[in-house]
Every structure is written in C-alpha cells, then in structure tokens.
Amino acid sequence: MIYGYIRVSTDKQTVENQRFEIEGFAKTRGMIVENWTSEIISGTKKADERILGKLLERLKKGDVLIISELSRLGRNLLQIMSLLNYLMEKEIILLTVKEGYELGNNINSKVLAFAFGLSAEIERNLISQRTKEALARKRAEGIILGRPKGPAKISTYKLYRHRMKILEMRNNGLSFNKIARFYGVNRATVSKFIKRITGEKDGIR
C-alpha cells in the first residue's frame, strides 16, 4: 500500500501544499496514494506522541511511505535517523519529494543510511564535547555543579559562596563552632566544608 504523510507545525499552515506536492510526485512515478495521514503538531514531539506513531505501526513490509521532505519526520537529526532505521528494518520504502531520497532495501539506501548515521554520530560527539567544555568552564569559575540534595548539601552550597571569608576566619583562629553559629549551620557542616576545600583534618576546636 502507498501512504502519504503530511505534518504542519501550526494551524496557520495548510496541509494542502504538501498534499499537492506528494500527489504530483506520485503521479510522475505512476503511483496513487491510497492512504493519507495528516496532523498539526510540532516536529519536536516524539513519534509515539503523534499520529505518525500509529501510522508507523500499520506499515508492513513492502509498503511505500511518501513525505514532502525529511523534516516532516522530526526536527533533529537523531530523531529522523531513528525513524529511518525503523523503516529500513521493517523494509518500508520511504520516498521524499524535495530531497529525492528513496530509502529501501538496496545498496543506495544503505550508503545513504550510513551517511546519515555518521552525521548523527558526529552530532552526538559535538554535543558531548560542548557539554564537557561548558562543565569544565563552570568548574574553573568555581561554580558547584549538580543540584544540592538534603539540608547538609544545601548548607554546604551556601557556605561555598563565603569560602574566602570562612578560610580567613579559620586562619585567624576561630573555632568551627563560632564559624557555624555565624552562618547559621552546625559545627559538622563547617568542619566537613573546610576539609573538602583545604584538606584540613577535623580538629577539636
């Protein structure tokens, strides 16, 4: 069976343009679209949150799915790659009007899928690298990463902003108890905090 899938992002857009493109494309290949699926929804939504998900479940080996362009499947490369892989595994033929892609069980499709897969891997690596660089920069700036959990960690996070003053107080001989009272925390919190940032062992003061 030949399926046509149409997606627009807002109700201000019309599905008719894509339908016209797909019908014209199919006609040039001597094909007739037997089943139409259209929806108004953002491409950022996962396939199973869209009508597209139900359509994919209905598709069988040898079926043909025609879309106006790959971006109708999703808004990012990883999402599109996942859907393309799903279609190829089920041996569904995918045709795109604008790009002229034909994905199926043939060598050209496998080469194209490899290219898409390589692009997806590169994108994942770039995202990972940017994340690592951003985290490293924040650490260098003295920013505590991660969400504080529990009262003790919240107190420690509060103390970190005053670390220079606390170290000065400690160097001037103030006890853990006095520092703790000054910042409204308990002695153990101050002791652990100073130990963490200086390596100083807990004393009895």
C-alpha angles and dihedrals in degrees: 000000000000117000130191119205123196128182131178125179101222139024087245089070122075129229092208095083092056092044090053091050093049094046092050091047092049092048092056087057095046092250133133121207106234100183129034128199121183134168142172107227141116117272089227089076116097117255093248089056090057136063084251089074092059090046092053090053091055095051116103136193110294096019119133123227118194123194132171093238140342093259088071087072095055149327101250135047097242092054092048092047091053091054093045090052090050092052093048092049090053089045093239116158113232121198124187120199103206101036094036093225120161113191119187142111098314138101094257090055091049091051091048091046089051090053091050091046092051090050090050091050091050090050091050091050092048092050090049092048093049090050093050092048092049092050092048091051092051092049090051088053090054096250115152109231125215132036114289112243124205132355095289095055092044089054091048090050089052091050093050091070088059097041096123093051091045092051090049091051090048092049089051089060101258113155125239089250094056093047090047092052090048092057098034098246134110127270094250091057092054092045094051092044095053091044090052096052099036107021089237113155119238111266133191098253 
